[in-house]
Amino acid sequence: MESFYLVTDPLSRPRIVGFLDTLAALSVISKLEGNMDCRVLHISDYELDDRQQEVVVFYEKTTSGFTSTLVNKLLSLNSNDDWFLLHLDDSMAVLDEVGTCASDLLWRRTLKESGDISSDEGNIGNDISTREQIRLRIKNWNFSLPNIDPTSFHFNVTHKFMMLVKVLESCEPYGEAFNKECLNFGENNGRAQTTIHMVQNNAETHETTQLSDRTPKTLTIERADNIGPSTVIRDPTTGNCLYTRDSVVAVERIASCGRLNGVLLDQVLFSFKKEEDASASGRSFRCCVTISGLVELTGPPRQTKLDAQSVACFIFCQHLASTGLLDCRFFPPPKSLDTARLGSGHQPSPKDPNSGGPRRYSRKEPEFWPNTRKFESASLYPIIISTPPDPDKQPYAPIVILTRQPLPDLASFNIFHSGIPAVVSIERGEPLPIDGAQLNDLYLYTLRICRTVSNKPFQCSQADMAYFFAPLTTTWTSSGQCDPASPLNLPSIVSHIPWDAVQLAGSSYNMPIKMDTLEDADRDVHDAVIQDRQVEFTRRYDAVKLRPDLSPLSKPKDSRREAAFENMLEFTKARRKGFEELKDVNQPLIEVITIPGVLNQLNPLSRPLPIAKSSHAKYVLLHMSLCTPSSGAEYNYERLELLGDAFLKYMSSTYLFVTHPAHKEGSLHDERQGLISNKSLYRCADRAGVPNYIQSKLFSPRVWAPPFFTVPAPVNKANDDAAVDQAIADVAEAILAAGYLTGGRETALQVAKALGIPILGVNTWSDFAAKGIVAPLNLNLKQDSIEPVESIIGYKVKQPQLLSQALTHFSIVGHDSTFTERLEFVGDAILDFMVIRHLYEKEQQLTPGGLTLLKAAMVSNSTLAAVCVCSGLYEHFCHKSHPLHTSIRDYVSRLEMCREKEYKDAESEGRPPGQFWLDITAPKPEDTITPSNNATV
C-alpha cells in the first residue's frame, strides 16, 4: 500500500471493489477506509431500480362440458332449499376457477361446518326430506384428490389451476427463502419481486406483420386524477366490467389483436419515471405505456409502479371507450354461472304440441339495446352506413346510426337489387357532441323515418329510443384508411349533417313542390318521394323525372288507362272522389314509379329480374353456420355441415382409437355412433344454448319494429323460431366446420369442447399423440419394402410396426387382425375428411348433394383398389393365401386391360380418359390397404 497504492496519484489509482458478507463494526470500516484511502458504501447509499419482473401465464378457458358429477347428482334432487341454492352458487364458482375436485371438496367442508343441516319440515311417513338426502349423498360420496395430469382420465382441475401449480413448482429452488413477497398475482402491493398475470387464452389467430419504423404519436389525455379500485368501465354489448386491476391485461389484449382502427399493432411496452419532488401524498412513479404504431401515453403519479401501470392502462382504456374503439373482446369475461354446465339438470325445450316435430326456441335478443336504454350522455356514437357508387345498381345515400354508447365492431354485409349483391360498408365516426335541441330534432327525424318506411304509426319516447338516424350531405365521402399520424382520430360528421333538413322532416311528413319555375320544380323533384294525398300513411311513389312535355290536359298515347277519356284531368275527376280543381291546368306532370310497401333486400331470392352478373362475397362463417335453408339468407349451413360432419367423424375416431386400445372395430363403431349421433349432438347443442341463435325463418319486414317502439294496434312480432332436432345437430356440425376453417383443427377441437362434445382428457390436438399408439410387435414387412412404401405414401413412418401391421393379411401366422381393423376404422374417417375438405375448397359452387356424390366416387372400393394398384402399393402386401394371390393377380390384369382400352378410346375420340375401374370388382384386401396406411401416417 505504502510503496505503490498511496504514492500513486489518486486519479491514476486502480479501482478496487469488494463485498462484505456480513455487516462489519463501524470501527473496522473506519480503519479500512483510513488504510486504503477509500470509502465504504452501504447498499442503502444507492438508489437501486426496484423494477418488478412481470410474467404473463396463459390458460385455456373452461369448456361448457366441464362439470361435477356430485353437483349433477345433487341437482337431480330438484331441491329449492335456500341452504342448498346458496352453496350451489359457491360450488359453481369454485368449479369455474379450480375444477371438479375443489367443487366436491367444498361440499364436504360445507357439510362439516354446517353440522346438523336436517330440515325442520319433518318426514312424511318413510320419506326422507330433500335436505337429508343432500346430506347423505355428500357424506357417502367418494372424494378424490387433485389430479393435475391433463392426459389422465381422472384430470379434475381447471387448466388455470394447473398452470398456477406449475408456476409454484418453478419456485422450488427458492426453498425456505420463498415467501409471499416473491410472487404477486395481480394485487397492487408493490413489494413482490415478480408479478404474475393469469390471462385466458382466446385462441385467436393473429396476423404477423412487420413493424413500422414510424414513431407513434404521443397521446395527451386530460382526465381528472380520481381513478380508484372501484372505478369501472362497463361494456354495453355484454355488460362486462373493466376495473383498474384488469386494465393491464386489457391493454395486452389490445396490443395482441394485431390491428386497431386499421392500424397494425405490436407488443406493448412499459417504462417508469420516478418523480424528483414527490408530493405529500407519496406519489412518486409515473408509467409510460407504449404500443408501437399506435400510442405513447404517460399516466398520473402513483406510490408504486404496479399502481402507476394499472392507472395508466386504465386511462388508455377510458380514452378508447370514449371514442368507441374499446371493443367487447378486450373486456374480461364474466364470472356468472354458466347454465350450460348444469349437466343433467338441464331440460331440453319442449316440442310443439300441434306438430309433434319441431321445438320452439326463444330467439336470442341483443343485450346491447337494454344495456344502453335511457343512458344519458353528452355525445352520441355514429356508425356510417354506405354503399359504393355503381351505375348498374340502385344508388343509396349514406346514413348515420347514432347510439347512446358505442356499438361493437360490425362487419360489412350484402344487400340485393334484383338478385345483384351490393356491399354495405360500415365505418365508425368520431363521437358527436349533442345538445338538448339537436337530440330532440334527431328523435323526431328518427320517428318520422320509422313511421314512413314501415307505414305504421310507431310511437316511442325519446328516453326509450335505442338509436337515432341522421342523413349526410352530398359532400360526405368515406375516409377509408385512418390517418397514420393520428390512428385514434376518427372521421368527424359534425359539418356533414344537414340540420335544417333534419328539423324539416321531424316537423312535417311532407312539403309542397315549388312549381314557380321549371328549374325550381326540377330541383325539388330530384330524388323525391311523391304522396298521392295529404295524409301521413298512404301510397308513395318514387319520382323519375319532370315531364314538361305533358300537362293535365294531355292524353298519353301509350297508356290504355286513359284511352276512354279526353285527357288525364278528366280521367282523374272520374276516378278520384272529392277531387278539387287544379289551380294551374298547364303545370308539368311528374313521371313516377310505385314504391313497394316494404322490401327485404337481405334475401337474394327476392329478385323480380334475372341476375345480370354475379359477385363473390366473403362470408361470415359463424353466421353462415347458424342460418338454415329456410331462413332465406344469402347463405346457409348445408356445405359447412358436410365438412363439419367429416371432421367430427375424424376427431371422434382418432379419440376412440387412442383411448380404447382394446376395443375391436365393431365396438369402436358403436362408441363413435354414441358420440356423433344426431341425438347426442342435439343434446350438446341444446345444453350450450345454440338453438336460440339459429335463424330458421324468413325476415319479415312487415312485422319488424325497432327496439322499444310500439304501435296503437300491437304488431304480431315473431320472437321465436322452430327447429327440428336434426337441424340443431346439423348446425352444431356447421359450427365445428366454421371453427376448422377459421383456425384449423386446434380451434375446431376447442369448439367441440365448448359445445360439450365429450372428448375427455384432450385439450390440444397433440394430446392424442401423447396418449400413444402401441402397435403389436410385427415386422413381417421386410426392410427393403419399408422404404419403397414410404416413397409411395410420401411420408417417413416413425413406427415401422404400424406400417407392417397395415400391410399384413390375417393369413400370416401371429398377425393381430384386430389392430389392422382398428387402423382401417380410423383411416376411413381420415380419408373421408381429407376428401371432403379438398372438395369443399375446390368446388365452391357445388351443392352439398353434389359434394356427397363426388366424395362417394372418390372413396369407393373400386377407386381405392385402383389407386392401390396404380401406385404399386399392392406389391408390398404380405399374405399367405393362394386364392387371395390369384384374385389380386386377375384383378391387376383386368384393370390394366381396361386402362389400355380406355386410354386408346379417349385418344381416338379426343376426350380425357374416364373411370375405367368402375366395372371391375376388387378383392377386399385391396381397398383396405389405403385407409390403413392413412391411419398409420
Buried (B, 14 or more C-beta within 10 A) or exposed (E): EEEEBEEEEEEEBEEEEEEEEEEEEEEEBEEBEEEBEBEBEEEEEEEEEEEBEBEEBBBBBBBBBBBBEBBBBBBEBEBEBEBBEEBBEEBBBBBBBBBBBBBBBBBBEBBEEEEEBEBEEEEEEEEEBBBBBBBEBBEEBEEEEBBBEBEEEEBBBBBBBBBBEEBEEEEEEEEEEEEEEEBBEBEBEBEBEBBBBBBBEBBEEEEEEEEBEEEBBEBEBEEEEEBEEEBEBBBBBBBBEBBBBBBBBBBBBBBBBBEBBEBBBBEBEBEBEEEEEEEEEEBBBBBBBBBBBBBBBBBBBBBBBBBBBBBBBBBBBBBBBBBBBBBBBBBBEEEEBBEBBBBEBBEEBEBEEEEEEBBBBEBEEEEBBBBBBEEEBEBBBBBBBBBEEEEEBEEBEBBBBBBBBBBBBEEBBBBBBBBBBBBBBBBBBBBBEBEEEBBBBBBBBBBBBBBBBBBBEBEBEBEBBBBBBBBBEEEBEEBEEBBBEEBBBBBEBEEBBBBEEBBBBBEEBBEEBEBEEEEEBBEBBEEBEBBEEEEEEEEBBBBEEBBEEBBBEBBBEEEEEBEEBEBBBBBBEEEEEEEEEEEEEEBBBBEBEEBEEBBBBBBBEBBEEEEEEEEEBEBBBBBBBBBBBBBBBBBBBBBBBBBBBBBBBBBBBBBBBBBEBEBBBEBBBEBBEEBBEBEBBBBBBBBBBBBBBBBBBBBEBEEBBBBBBBBEEEBEEEEEBBBBBBBBBBBBBBBBBBBBBBBEBBBBBBBBBBBBBEBEBBBBBEBBEEBEBEBBEBEBBEEEBBEEBBEBBEEEBEEBBBBBBBBBBBBBEEBBBBBBBBBBBBBBBBBBBBBBBEBBEEEEEBEBEEBBEBBEEBBBBBBBBBBBBBBEBBBBBBBEBEEBBEBBEEBBEBBEEBBEEBBEEBEEEEEEEEEBBEEBEBBEBBBBBBBBBBBBB
